[in-house]
Structure formats: structure tokens, C-alpha cells
Amino acid sequence: VTDIQTAVRTNSTFVQGLVDHVKEECDRLGPGMADICKNYLAQYSEIAVQMMMHMQPKEISALVGFCDEVKESPMRTLDPAKEASKNILPALELTEPNKQQEIPAQTLIFCQVCQFVMREV
């Protein structure tokens, strides 16, 4: 991988030769797949070369499956909280849900009208 990166930097025709070689390999896929392969190659070869130039050889080797991926730091298992969140976040007030009985709006209006009539009578 390092040799390829060096060749891309130092030899201006290396990339074009590599692309031409892959185009020849596309022809081996058969008539339908060859066109798709060449289309992908035309669309993505420049981007792939740019990405390869900015990646470390270890990353590229792991990405294409030549080597096992080496993780920088292993994932840690999360432990459950030992304290209630109200002790950690004092601004957070934990309360029971408000279970106020709802009265439909129409019933409320009749009730108010009834109370008004009773006061006037």
C-alpha cells in the first residue's frame, strides 16, 4: 500500500495506467456487467485515489480485508447508574405524573351556565 501511495505521488501516469488496467478487468465480467463496472470506475476512481492518499496503510489494508482491523481503544461495557438522576442533576425535579381528571369542554360550559342560573334564581 505504501508503494502504491509513493507511486501515485511520484509518477503522474501511474493512476491512469492503474485505471486502464482495471478497465481491462471489467471486460472480463461480460457484456452487461462490464459497462456497469466501467461506469463505476469513471465515477469513483478519482475519489478512491484521493481517499487512498489521505489514509494510513493500516487503514487501507483493514478496509479491503487484507488485515484484521486494529481498534485504537476497545469499546467499554456500560454500567447501570448507581444513583438516581435527581442526585446527579439537582435542577431536575422528579415528580409523579399529574393525574388530574379532565372534564370535557362542553360539560364545563353547561356547569358554569347552571351555576349562573342557580345564583340568579
Backbone as XML, in Angstrom:
<?xml version="1.0"?>
<chain id="A" units="angstrom">
  <residue number="1" name="VAL">
    <atom name="N" x="0.834" y="-1.191" z="0.000"/>
    <atom name="CA" x="0.000" y="0.000" z="0.000"/>
    <atom name="C" x="0.874" y="1.249" z="0.000"/>
  </residue>
  <residue number="2" name="THR">
    <atom name="N" x="1.917" y="1.230" z="0.799"/>
    <atom name="CA" x="2.830" y="2.376" z="0.843"/>
    <atom name="C" x="3.494" y="2.582" z="-0.510"/>
  </residue>
  <residue number="3" name="ASP">
    <atom name="N" x="3.862" y="1.483" z="-1.188"/>
    <atom name="CA" x="4.483" y="1.595" z="-2.513"/>
    <atom name="C" x="3.525" y="2.224" z="-3.518"/>
  </residue>
  <residue number="4" name="ILE">
    <atom name="N" x="2.258" y="1.855" z="-3.450"/>
    <atom name="CA" x="1.266" y="2.438" z="-4.362"/>
    <atom name="C" x="1.102" y="3.922" z="-4.072"/>
  </residue>
  <residue number="5" name="GLN">
    <atom name="N" x="1.030" y="4.297" z="-2.802"/>
    <atom name="CA" x="0.914" y="5.718" z="-2.455"/>
    <atom name="C" x="2.122" y="6.498" z="-2.960"/>
  </residue>
  <residue number="6" name="THR">
    <atom name="N" x="3.307" y="5.936" z="-2.834"/>
    <atom name="CA" x="4.520" y="6.598" z="-3.324"/>
    <atom name="C" x="4.480" y="6.724" z="-4.840"/>
  </residue>
  <residue number="7" name="ALA">
    <atom name="N" x="4.043" y="5.671" z="-5.534"/>
    <atom name="CA" x="3.964" y="5.711" z="-6.996"/>
    <atom name="C" x="2.970" y="6.765" z="-7.464"/>
  </residue>
  <residue number="8" name="VAL">
    <atom name="N" x="1.856" y="6.909" z="-6.771"/>
    <atom name="CA" x="0.864" y="7.932" z="-7.142"/>
    <atom name="C" x="1.466" y="9.326" z="-6.994"/>
  </residue>
  <residue number="9" name="ARG">
    <atom name="N" x="2.246" y="9.537" z="-5.936"/>
    <atom name="CA" x="2.858" y="10.854" z="-5.705"/>
    <atom name="C" x="3.953" y="11.172" z="-6.724"/>
  </residue>
  <residue number="10" name="THR">
    <atom name="N" x="4.726" y="10.179" z="-7.108"/>
    <atom name="CA" x="5.919" y="10.443" z="-7.918"/>
    <atom name="C" x="5.729" y="10.209" z="-9.410"/>
  </residue>
  <residue number="11" name="ASN">
    <atom name="N" x="4.764" y="9.387" z="-9.805"/>
    <atom name="CA" x="4.593" y="9.039" z="-11.211"/>
    <atom name="C" x="3.223" y="9.512" z="-11.682"/>
  </residue>
  <residue number="12" name="SER">
    <atom name="N" x="3.214" y="10.526" z="-12.537"/>
    <atom name="CA" x="1.948" y="11.133" z="-12.957"/>
    <atom name="C" x="1.101" y="10.190" z="-13.812"/>
  </residue>
  <residue number="13" name="THR">
    <atom name="N" x="1.688" y="9.204" z="-14.470"/>
    <atom name="CA" x="0.916" y="8.296" z="-15.323"/>
    <atom name="C" x="0.500" y="7.012" z="-14.603"/>
  </residue>
  <residue number="14" name="PHE">
    <atom name="N" x="0.933" y="6.838" z="-13.379"/>
    <atom name="CA" x="0.630" y="5.609" z="-12.643"/>
    <atom name="C" x="-0.872" y="5.419" z="-12.457"/>
  </residue>
  <residue number="15" name="VAL">
    <atom name="N" x="-1.569" y="6.468" z="-12.058"/>
    <atom name="CA" x="-3.012" y="6.361" z="-11.792"/>
    <atom name="C" x="-3.753" y="5.998" z="-13.068"/>
  </residue>
  <residue number="16" name="GLN">
    <atom name="N" x="-3.422" y="6.663" z="-14.172"/>
    <atom name="CA" x="-4.105" y="6.362" z="-15.432"/>
    <atom name="C" x="-3.832" y="4.924" z="-15.866"/>
  </residue>
  <residue number="17" name="GLY">
    <atom name="N" x="-2.605" y="4.457" z="-15.685"/>
    <atom name="CA" x="-2.281" y="3.071" z="-16.013"/>
    <atom name="C" x="-3.061" y="2.095" z="-15.150"/>
  </residue>
  <residue number="18" name="LEU">
    <atom name="N" x="-3.219" y="2.424" z="-13.888"/>
    <atom name="CA" x="-3.989" y="1.582" z="-12.971"/>
    <atom name="C" x="-5.459" y="1.534" z="-13.384"/>
  </residue>
  <residue number="19" name="VAL">
    <atom name="N" x="-6.016" y="2.694" z="-13.743"/>
    <atom name="CA" x="-7.414" y="2.760" z="-14.177"/>
    <atom name="C" x="-7.598" y="1.967" z="-15.467"/>
  </residue>
  <residue number="20" name="ASP">
    <atom name="N" x="-6.666" y="2.110" z="-16.406"/>
    <atom name="CA" x="-6.758" y="1.358" z="-17.665"/>
    <atom name="C" x="-6.710" y="-0.148" z="-17.415"/>
  </residue>
  <residue number="21" name="HIS">
    <atom name="N" x="-5.869" y="-0.568" z="-16.486"/>
    <atom name="CA" x="-5.772" y="-1.995" z="-16.152"/>
    <atom name="C" x="-7.095" y="-2.505" z="-15.575"/>
  </residue>
  <residue number="22" name="VAL">
    <atom name="N" x="-7.708" y="-1.724" z="-14.709"/>
    <atom name="CA" x="-8.982" y="-2.141" z="-14.117"/>
    <atom name="C" x="-10.072" y="-2.174" z="-15.188"/>
  </residue>
  <residue number="23" name="LYS">
    <atom name="N" x="-10.025" y="-1.254" z="-16.158"/>
    <atom name="CA" x="-11.000" y="-1.284" z="-17.262"/>
    <atom name="C" x="-10.889" y="-2.589" z="-18.041"/>
  </residue>
  <residue number="24" name="GLU">
    <atom name="N" x="-9.670" y="-3.049" z="-18.255"/>
    <atom name="CA" x="-9.475" y="-4.329" z="-18.945"/>
    <atom name="C" x="-10.073" y="-5.470" z="-18.127"/>
  </residue>
  <residue number="25" name="GLU">
    <atom name="N" x="-9.931" y="-5.390" z="-16.817"/>
    <atom name="CA" x="-10.515" y="-6.416" z="-15.953"/>
    <atom name="C" x="-12.040" y="-6.358" z="-15.997"/>
  </residue>
  <residue number="26" name="CYS">
    <atom name="N" x="-12.598" y="-5.162" z="-16.186"/>
    <atom name="CA" x="-14.056" y="-5.020" z="-16.289"/>
    <atom name="C" x="-14.584" y="-5.805" z="-17.485"/>
  </residue>
  <residue number="27" name="ASP">
    <atom name="N" x="-13.828" y="-5.820" z="-18.586"/>
    <atom name="CA" x="-14.266" y="-6.532" z="-19.789"/>
    <atom name="C" x="-14.419" y="-8.030" z="-19.544"/>
  </residue>
  <residue number="28" name="ARG">
    <atom name="N" x="-13.743" y="-8.565" z="-18.568"/>
    <atom name="CA" x="-13.832" y="-9.994" z="-18.263"/>
    <atom name="C" x="-15.140" y="-10.350" z="-17.556"/>
  </residue>
  <residue number="29" name="LEU">
    <atom name="N" x="-15.876" y="-9.355" z="-17.117"/>
    <atom name="CA" x="-17.123" y="-9.610" z="-16.389"/>
    <atom name="C" x="-18.297" y="-9.937" z="-17.302"/>
  </residue>
  <residue number="30" name="GLY">
    <atom name="N" x="-18.143" y="-9.748" z="-18.583"/>
    <atom name="CA" x="-19.236" y="-9.994" z="-19.510"/>
    <atom name="C" x="-19.856" y="-8.686" z="-19.959"/>
  </residue>
  <residue number="31" name="PRO">
    <atom name="N" x="-20.671" y="-8.741" z="-21.031"/>
    <atom name="CA" x="-21.178" y="-7.503" z="-21.640"/>
    <atom name="C" x="-22.016" y="-6.620" z="-20.709"/>
  </residue>
  <residue number="32" name="GLY">
    <atom name="N" x="-22.921" y="-7.174" z="-19.944"/>
    <atom name="CA" x="-23.773" y="-6.353" z="-19.080"/>
    <atom name="C" x="-23.019" y="-5.741" z="-17.916"/>
  </residue>
  <residue number="33" name="MET">
    <atom name="N" x="-22.231" y="-6.549" z="-17.245"/>
    <atom name="CA" x="-21.505" y="-6.084" z="-16.060"/>
    <atom name="C" x="-20.316" y="-5.204" z="-16.420"/>
  </residue>
  <residue number="34" name="ALA">
    <atom name="N" x="-19.729" y="-5.411" z="-17.594"/>
    <atom name="CA" x="-18.557" y="-4.624" z="-17.991"/>
    <atom name="C" x="-18.905" y="-3.144" z="-18.065"/>
  </residue>
  <residue number="35" name="ASP">
    <atom name="N" x="-20.068" y="-2.826" z="-18.623"/>
    <atom name="CA" x="-20.469" y="-1.416" z="-18.732"/>
    <atom name="C" x="-20.707" y="-0.802" z="-17.356"/>
  </residue>
  <residue number="36" name="ILE">
    <atom name="N" x="-21.334" y="-1.554" z="-16.474"/>
    <atom name="CA" x="-21.577" y="-1.062" z="-15.114"/>
    <atom name="C" x="-20.252" y="-0.839" z="-14.398"/>
  </residue>
  <residue number="37" name="CYS">
    <atom name="N" x="-19.335" y="-1.792" z="-14.547"/>
    <atom name="CA" x="-18.021" y="-1.691" z="-13.913"/>
    <atom name="C" x="-17.274" y="-0.450" z="-14.405"/>
  </residue>
  <residue number="38" name="LYS">
    <atom name="N" x="-17.288" y="-0.233" z="-15.715"/>
    <atom name="CA" x="-16.587" y="0.927" z="-16.287"/>
    <atom name="C" x="-17.242" y="2.238" z="-15.860"/>
  </residue>
  <residue number="39" name="ASN">
    <atom name="N" x="-18.560" y="2.225" z="-15.736"/>
    <atom name="CA" x="-19.272" y="3.422" z="-15.280"/>
    <atom name="C" x="-18.867" y="3.765" z="-13.849"/>
  </residue>
  <residue number="40" name="TYR">
    <atom name="N" x="-18.852" y="2.767" z="-12.967"/>
    <atom name="CA" x="-18.403" y="2.989" z="-11.586"/>
    <atom name="C" x="-16.965" y="3.470" z="-11.545"/>
  </residue>
  <residue number="41" name="LEU">
    <atom name="N" x="-16.145" y="2.886" z="-12.379"/>
    <atom name="CA" x="-14.739" y="3.267" z="-12.428"/>
    <atom name="C" x="-14.591" y="4.732" z="-12.841"/>
  </residue>
  <residue number="42" name="ALA">
    <atom name="N" x="-15.365" y="5.146" z="-13.836"/>
    <atom name="CA" x="-15.307" y="6.545" z="-14.285"/>
    <atom name="C" x="-15.786" y="7.494" z="-13.192"/>
  </residue>
  <residue number="43" name="GLN">
    <atom name="N" x="-16.812" y="7.083" z="-12.445"/>
    <atom name="CA" x="-17.371" y="7.949" z="-11.406"/>
    <atom name="C" x="-16.500" y="8.021" z="-10.160"/>
  </residue>
  <residue number="44" name="TYR">
    <atom name="N" x="-15.925" y="6.904" z="-9.745"/>
    <atom name="CA" x="-15.327" y="6.836" z="-8.414"/>
    <atom name="C" x="-13.817" y="6.669" z="-8.359"/>
  </residue>
  <residue number="45" name="SER">
    <atom name="N" x="-13.146" y="6.469" z="-9.485"/>
    <atom name="CA" x="-11.704" y="6.206" z="-9.422"/>
    <atom name="C" x="-10.932" y="7.396" z="-8.863"/>
  </residue>
  <residue number="46" name="GLU">
    <atom name="N" x="-11.286" y="8.601" z="-9.269"/>
    <atom name="CA" x="-10.567" y="9.786" z="-8.780"/>
    <atom name="C" x="-10.766" y="9.965" z="-7.275"/>
  </residue>
  <residue number="47" name="ILE">
    <atom name="N" x="-11.994" y="9.781" z="-6.824"/>
    <atom name="CA" x="-12.289" y="9.910" z="-5.394"/>
    <atom name="C" x="-11.563" y="8.825" z="-4.603"/>
  </residue>
  <residue number="48" name="ALA">
    <atom name="N" x="-11.551" y="7.600" z="-5.134"/>
    <atom name="CA" x="-10.885" y="6.494" z="-4.440"/>
    <atom name="C" x="-9.390" y="6.764" z="-4.291"/>
  </residue>
  <residue number="49" name="VAL">
    <atom name="N" x="-8.769" y="7.310" z="-5.331"/>
    <atom name="CA" x="-7.334" y="7.619" z="-5.261"/>
    <atom name="C" x="-7.088" y="8.713" z="-4.231"/>
  </residue>
  <residue number="50" name="GLN">
    <atom name="N" x="-7.931" y="9.742" z="-4.221"/>
    <atom name="CA" x="-7.767" y="10.825" z="-3.239"/>
    <atom name="C" x="-7.920" y="10.296" z="-1.814"/>
  </residue>
  <residue number="51" name="MET">
    <atom name="N" x="-8.910" y="9.437" z="-1.595"/>
    <atom name="CA" x="-9.096" y="8.863" z="-0.255"/>
    <atom name="C" x="-7.888" y="8.020" z="0.140"/>
  </residue>
  <residue number="52" name="MET">
    <atom name="N" x="-7.384" y="7.241" z="-0.809"/>
    <atom name="CA" x="-6.243" y="6.376" z="-0.522"/>
    <atom name="C" x="-5.014" y="7.191" z="-0.128"/>
  </residue>
  <residue number="53" name="MET">
    <atom name="N" x="-4.867" y="8.357" z="-0.710"/>
    <atom name="CA" x="-3.699" y="9.183" z="-0.413"/>
    <atom name="C" x="-3.779" y="9.790" z="0.992"/>
  </residue>
  <residue number="54" name="HIS">
    <atom name="N" x="-4.973" y="9.910" z="1.534"/>
    <atom name="CA" x="-5.138" y="10.525" z="2.854"/>
    <atom name="C" x="-5.294" y="9.502" z="3.979"/>
  </residue>
  <residue number="55" name="MET">
    <atom name="N" x="-5.286" y="8.227" z="3.641"/>
    <atom name="CA" x="-5.448" y="7.185" z="4.659"/>
    <atom name="C" x="-4.103" y="6.557" z="4.990"/>
  </residue>
  <residue number="56" name="GLN">
    <atom name="N" x="-4.016" y="6.008" z="6.185"/>
    <atom name="CA" x="-2.824" y="5.270" z="6.597"/>
    <atom name="C" x="-2.850" y="3.883" z="5.940"/>
  </residue>
  <residue number="57" name="PRO">
    <atom name="N" x="-1.692" y="3.325" z="5.610"/>
    <atom name="CA" x="-1.660" y="1.984" z="5.005"/>
    <atom name="C" x="-2.389" y="0.928" z="5.832"/>
  </residue>
  <residue number="58" name="LYS">
    <atom name="N" x="-2.311" y="1.006" z="7.169"/>
    <atom name="CA" x="-3.017" y="0.043" z="8.028"/>
    <atom name="C" x="-4.524" y="0.121" z="7.812"/>
  </residue>
  <residue number="59" name="GLU">
    <atom name="N" x="-5.031" y="1.351" z="7.672"/>
    <atom name="CA" x="-6.470" y="1.534" z="7.480"/>
    <atom name="C" x="-6.921" y="0.935" z="6.152"/>
  </residue>
  <residue number="60" name="ILE">
    <atom name="N" x="-6.139" y="1.168" z="5.108"/>
    <atom name="CA" x="-6.498" y="0.654" z="3.786"/>
    <atom name="C" x="-6.472" y="-0.871" z="3.789"/>
  </residue>
  <residue number="61" name="SER">
    <atom name="N" x="-5.432" y="-1.451" z="4.370"/>
    <atom name="CA" x="-5.316" y="-2.915" z="4.413"/>
    <atom name="C" x="-6.480" y="-3.545" z="5.167"/>
  </residue>
  <residue number="62" name="ALA">
    <atom name="N" x="-6.900" y="-2.924" z="6.252"/>
    <atom name="CA" x="-8.043" y="-3.437" z="7.013"/>
    <atom name="C" x="-9.339" y="-3.239" z="6.241"/>
  </residue>
  <residue number="63" name="LEU">
    <atom name="N" x="-9.460" y="-2.107" z="5.550"/>
    <atom name="CA" x="-10.682" y="-1.789" z="4.813"/>
    <atom name="C" x="-10.934" y="-2.776" z="3.679"/>
  </residue>
  <residue number="64" name="VAL">
    <atom name="N" x="-9.896" y="-3.153" z="2.956"/>
    <atom name="CA" x="-10.074" y="-4.082" z="1.838"/>
    <atom name="C" x="-9.981" y="-5.538" z="2.263"/>
  </residue>
  <residue number="65" name="GLY">
    <atom name="N" x="-9.711" y="-5.793" z="3.541"/>
    <atom name="CA" x="-9.743" y="-7.149" z="4.064"/>
    <atom name="C" x="-8.423" y="-7.890" z="4.050"/>
  </residue>
  <residue number="66" name="PHE">
    <atom name="N" x="-7.313" y="-7.205" z="3.787"/>
    <atom name="CA" x="-6.004" y="-7.866" z="3.819"/>
    <atom name="C" x="-5.565" y="-8.158" z="5.246"/>
  </residue>
  <residue number="67" name="CYS">
    <atom name="N" x="-5.935" y="-7.311" z="6.177"/>
    <atom name="CA" x="-5.511" y="-7.453" z="7.571"/>
    <atom name="C" x="-6.721" y="-7.297" z="8.482"/>
  </residue>
  <residue number="68" name="ASP">
    <atom name="N" x="-6.583" y="-7.807" z="9.700"/>
    <atom name="CA" x="-7.620" y="-7.596" z="10.706"/>
    <atom name="C" x="-7.559" y="-6.153" z="11.169"/>
  </residue>
  <residue number="69" name="GLU">
    <atom name="N" x="-8.722" y="-5.607" z="11.440"/>
    <atom name="CA" x="-8.787" y="-4.225" z="11.910"/>
    <atom name="C" x="-8.291" y="-4.149" z="13.346"/>
  </residue>
  <residue number="70" name="VAL">
    <atom name="N" x="-7.412" y="-3.213" z="13.589"/>
    <atom name="CA" x="-6.904" y="-2.989" z="14.939"/>
    <atom name="C" x="-7.605" y="-1.752" z="15.480"/>
  </residue>
  <residue number="71" name="LYS">
    <atom name="N" x="-8.353" y="-1.931" z="16.555"/>
    <atom name="CA" x="-9.080" y="-0.809" z="17.134"/>
    <atom name="C" x="-8.154" y="-0.029" z="18.047"/>
  </residue>
  <residue number="72" name="GLU">
    <atom name="N" x="-8.306" y="1.292" z="18.012"/>
    <atom name="CA" x="-7.483" y="2.158" z="18.848"/>
    <atom name="C" x="-7.754" y="1.895" z="20.328"/>
  </residue>
  <residue number="73" name="SER">
    <atom name="N" x="-9.018" y="1.860" z="20.694"/>
    <atom name="CA" x="-9.382" y="1.555" z="22.075"/>
    <atom name="C" x="-10.653" y="0.710" z="22.037"/>
  </residue>
  <residue number="74" name="PRO">
    <atom name="N" x="-10.674" y="-0.370" z="22.776"/>
    <atom name="CA" x="-11.846" y="-1.245" z="22.733"/>
    <atom name="C" x="-13.064" y="-0.564" z="23.350"/>
  </residue>
  <residue number="75" name="MET">
    <atom name="N" x="-14.222" y="-0.999" z="22.895"/>
    <atom name="CA" x="-15.467" y="-0.473" z="23.452"/>
    <atom name="C" x="-15.594" y="-0.943" z="24.897"/>
  </residue>
  <residue number="76" name="ARG">
    <atom name="N" x="-16.124" y="-0.086" z="25.742"/>
    <atom name="CA" x="-16.310" y="-0.438" z="27.147"/>
    <atom name="C" x="-17.773" y="-0.772" z="27.385"/>
  </residue>
  <residue number="77" name="THR">
    <atom name="N" x="-17.999" y="-1.676" z="28.303"/>
    <atom name="CA" x="-19.356" y="-2.039" z="28.677"/>
    <atom name="C" x="-19.911" y="-0.962" z="29.596"/>
  </residue>
  <residue number="78" name="LEU">
    <atom name="N" x="-21.126" y="-0.528" z="29.309"/>
    <atom name="CA" x="-21.760" y="0.490" z="30.144"/>
    <atom name="C" x="-22.297" y="-0.146" z="31.417"/>
  </residue>
  <residue number="79" name="ASP">
    <atom name="N" x="-22.058" y="0.510" z="32.532"/>
    <atom name="CA" x="-22.556" y="0.045" z="33.820"/>
    <atom name="C" x="-23.831" y="0.802" z="34.159"/>
  </residue>
  <residue number="80" name="PRO">
    <atom name="N" x="-24.797" y="0.151" z="34.818"/>
    <atom name="CA" x="-26.016" y="0.868" z="35.195"/>
    <atom name="C" x="-25.704" y="1.949" z="36.232"/>
  </residue>
  <residue number="81" name="ALA">
    <atom name="N" x="-26.530" y="2.971" z="36.251"/>
    <atom name="CA" x="-26.346" y="4.081" z="37.190"/>
    <atom name="C" x="-26.512" y="3.591" z="38.619"/>
  </residue>
  <residue number="82" name="LYS">
    <atom name="N" x="-25.694" y="4.115" z="39.519"/>
    <atom name="CA" x="-25.761" y="3.724" z="40.926"/>
    <atom name="C" x="-26.572" y="4.715" z="41.748"/>
  </residue>
  <residue number="83" name="GLU">
    <atom name="N" x="-26.827" y="5.894" z="41.186"/>
    <atom name="CA" x="-27.601" y="6.916" z="41.890"/>
    <atom name="C" x="-28.777" y="7.324" z="41.023"/>
  </residue>
  <residue number="84" name="ALA">
    <atom name="N" x="-29.824" y="7.788" z="41.677"/>
    <atom name="CA" x="-30.952" y="8.327" z="40.931"/>
    <atom name="C" x="-30.526" y="9.627" z="40.272"/>
  </residue>
  <residue number="85" name="SER">
    <atom name="N" x="-31.104" y="9.915" z="39.153"/>
    <atom name="CA" x="-30.688" y="11.110" z="38.422"/>
    <atom name="C" x="-30.978" y="12.397" z="39.188"/>
  </residue>
  <residue number="86" name="LYS">
    <atom name="N" x="-31.908" y="12.386" z="40.157"/>
    <atom name="CA" x="-32.166" y="13.616" z="40.919"/>
    <atom name="C" x="-30.961" y="13.993" z="41.778"/>
  </residue>
  <residue number="87" name="ASN">
    <atom name="N" x="-30.136" y="13.013" z="42.169"/>
    <atom name="CA" x="-28.937" y="13.324" z="42.943"/>
    <atom name="C" x="-27.821" y="13.864" z="42.056"/>
  </residue>
  <residue number="88" name="ILE">
    <atom name="N" x="-27.818" y="13.459" z="40.827"/>
    <atom name="CA" x="-26.780" y="13.901" z="39.894"/>
    <atom name="C" x="-27.153" y="15.238" z="39.266"/>
  </residue>
  <residue number="89" name="LEU">
    <atom name="N" x="-28.420" y="15.397" z="38.928"/>
    <atom name="CA" x="-28.908" y="16.625" z="38.305"/>
    <atom name="C" x="-29.891" y="17.300" z="39.254"/>
  </residue>
  <residue number="90" name="PRO">
    <atom name="N" x="-29.399" y="18.137" z="40.169"/>
    <atom name="CA" x="-30.297" y="18.724" z="41.162"/>
    <atom name="C" x="-31.379" y="19.613" z="40.554"/>
  </residue>
  <residue number="91" name="ALA">
    <atom name="N" x="-31.160" y="20.157" z="39.387"/>
    <atom name="CA" x="-32.165" y="21.022" z="38.778"/>
    <atom name="C" x="-33.344" y="20.213" z="38.250"/>
  </residue>
  <residue number="92" name="LEU">
    <atom name="N" x="-33.155" y="18.919" z="38.131"/>
    <atom name="CA" x="-34.201" y="18.052" z="37.626"/>
    <atom name="C" x="-35.068" y="17.590" z="38.788"/>
  </residue>
  <residue number="93" name="GLU">
    <atom name="N" x="-36.324" y="17.983" z="38.781"/>
    <atom name="CA" x="-37.227" y="17.598" z="39.864"/>
    <atom name="C" x="-38.091" y="16.443" z="39.389"/>
  </residue>
  <residue number="94" name="LEU">
    <atom name="N" x="-37.955" y="15.310" z="40.034"/>
    <atom name="CA" x="-38.740" y="14.146" z="39.666"/>
    <atom name="C" x="-40.043" y="14.173" z="40.447"/>
  </residue>
  <residue number="95" name="THR">
    <atom name="N" x="-41.158" y="14.160" z="39.744"/>
    <atom name="CA" x="-42.471" y="14.178" z="40.388"/>
    <atom name="C" x="-43.342" y="13.095" z="39.775"/>
  </residue>
  <residue number="96" name="GLU">
    <atom name="N" x="-44.401" y="12.789" z="40.487"/>
    <atom name="CA" x="-45.373" y="11.840" z="39.972"/>
    <atom name="C" x="-46.149" y="12.509" z="38.844"/>
  </residue>
  <residue number="97" name="PRO">
    <atom name="N" x="-46.600" y="11.746" z="37.877"/>
    <atom name="CA" x="-47.386" y="12.343" z="36.797"/>
    <atom name="C" x="-48.687" y="12.936" z="37.328"/>
  </residue>
  <residue number="98" name="ASN">
    <atom name="N" x="-49.101" y="14.022" z="36.738"/>
    <atom name="CA" x="-50.322" y="14.708" z="37.127"/>
    <atom name="C" x="-51.508" y="13.927" z="36.577"/>
  </residue>
  <residue number="99" name="LYS">
    <atom name="N" x="-52.335" y="13.393" z="37.477"/>
    <atom name="CA" x="-53.474" y="12.582" z="37.065"/>
    <atom name="C" x="-54.773" y="13.344" z="37.294"/>
  </residue>
  <residue number="100" name="GLN">
    <atom name="N" x="-54.810" y="14.572" z="36.862"/>
    <atom name="CA" x="-56.000" y="15.408" z="37.014"/>
    <atom name="C" x="-57.091" y="14.878" z="36.087"/>
  </residue>
  <residue number="101" name="GLN">
    <atom name="N" x="-58.282" y="14.776" z="36.632"/>
    <atom name="CA" x="-59.370" y="14.280" z="35.819"/>
    <atom name="C" x="-59.808" y="15.386" z="34.869"/>
  </residue>
  <residue number="102" name="GLU">
    <atom name="N" x="-59.884" y="15.013" z="33.621"/>
    <atom name="CA" x="-60.242" y="16.006" z="32.614"/>
    <atom name="C" x="-61.754" y="16.055" z="32.455"/>
  </residue>
  <residue number="103" name="ILE">
    <atom name="N" x="-62.259" y="17.268" z="32.302"/>
    <atom name="CA" x="-63.686" y="17.479" z="32.092"/>
    <atom name="C" x="-63.845" y="17.976" z="30.663"/>
  </residue>
  <residue number="104" name="PRO">
    <atom name="N" x="-64.683" y="17.338" z="29.881"/>
    <atom name="CA" x="-64.878" y="17.822" z="28.510"/>
    <atom name="C" x="-65.356" y="19.271" z="28.514"/>
  </residue>
  <residue number="105" name="ALA">
    <atom name="N" x="-64.956" y="20.027" z="27.516"/>
    <atom name="CA" x="-65.254" y="21.462" z="27.454"/>
    <atom name="C" x="-66.754" y="21.727" z="27.460"/>
  </residue>
  <residue number="106" name="GLN">
    <atom name="N" x="-67.521" y="20.914" z="26.778"/>
    <atom name="CA" x="-68.960" y="21.145" z="26.713"/>
    <atom name="C" x="-69.595" y="20.980" z="28.096"/>
  </residue>
  <residue number="107" name="THR">
    <atom name="N" x="-69.189" y="19.997" z="28.855"/>
    <atom name="CA" x="-69.711" y="19.782" z="30.201"/>
    <atom name="C" x="-69.371" y="20.967" z="31.089"/>
  </residue>
  <residue number="108" name="LEU">
    <atom name="N" x="-68.174" y="21.498" z="30.974"/>
    <atom name="CA" x="-67.739" y="22.637" z="31.771"/>
    <atom name="C" x="-68.622" y="23.855" z="31.499"/>
  </residue>
  <residue number="109" name="ILE">
    <atom name="N" x="-68.977" y="24.081" z="30.257"/>
    <atom name="CA" x="-69.821" y="25.233" z="29.910"/>
    <atom name="C" x="-71.215" y="25.073" z="30.527"/>
  </residue>
  <residue number="110" name="PHE">
    <atom name="N" x="-71.798" y="23.873" z="30.396"/>
    <atom name="CA" x="-73.115" y="23.645" z="30.987"/>
    <atom name="C" x="-73.076" y="23.839" z="32.490"/>
  </residue>
  <residue number="111" name="CYS">
    <atom name="N" x="-72.014" y="23.394" z="33.126"/>
    <atom name="CA" x="-71.869" y="23.526" z="34.563"/>
    <atom name="C" x="-71.836" y="25.002" z="34.952"/>
  </residue>
  <residue number="112" name="GLN">
    <atom name="N" x="-71.081" y="25.801" z="34.215"/>
    <atom name="CA" x="-70.985" y="27.228" z="34.521"/>
    <atom name="C" x="-72.320" y="27.922" z="34.287"/>
  </residue>
  <residue number="113" name="VAL">
    <atom name="N" x="-73.030" y="27.534" z="33.235"/>
    <atom name="CA" x="-74.348" y="28.120" z="32.966"/>
    <atom name="C" x="-75.317" y="27.740" z="34.082"/>
  </residue>
  <residue number="114" name="CYS">
    <atom name="N" x="-75.259" y="26.501" z="34.491"/>
    <atom name="CA" x="-76.127" y="26.030" z="35.565"/>
    <atom name="C" x="-75.866" y="26.805" z="36.854"/>
  </residue>
  <residue number="115" name="GLN">
    <atom name="N" x="-74.605" y="26.999" z="37.209"/>
    <atom name="CA" x="-74.257" y="27.739" z="38.416"/>
    <atom name="C" x="-74.749" y="29.182" z="38.313"/>
  </residue>
  <residue number="116" name="PHE">
    <atom name="N" x="-74.626" y="29.796" z="37.156"/>
    <atom name="CA" x="-75.078" y="31.177" z="36.965"/>
    <atom name="C" x="-76.597" y="31.265" z="37.152"/>
  </residue>
  <residue number="117" name="VAL">
    <atom name="N" x="-77.326" y="30.315" z="36.552"/>
    <atom name="CA" x="-78.787" y="30.316" z="36.663"/>
    <atom name="C" x="-79.205" y="30.113" z="38.114"/>
  </residue>
  <residue number="118" name="MET">
    <atom name="N" x="-78.561" y="29.247" z="38.839"/>
    <atom name="CA" x="-78.906" y="28.981" z="40.229"/>
    <atom name="C" x="-78.663" y="30.200" z="41.098"/>
  </residue>
  <residue number="119" name="ARG">
    <atom name="N" x="-77.636" y="30.957" z="40.805"/>
    <atom name="CA" x="-77.374" y="32.169" z="41.585"/>
    <atom name="C" x="-78.436" y="33.230" z="41.309"/>
  </residue>
  <residue number="120" name="GLU">
    <atom name="N" x="-78.879" y="33.309" z="40.092"/>
    <atom name="CA" x="-79.838" y="34.339" z="39.718"/>
    <atom name="C" x="-81.252" y="33.989" z="40.191"/>
  </residue>
  <residue number="121" name="VAL">
    <atom name="N" x="-81.549" y="32.735" z="40.311"/>
    <atom name="CA" x="-82.897" y="32.323" z="40.709"/>
    <atom name="C" x="-82.993" y="32.472" z="42.166"/>
  </residue>
</chain>
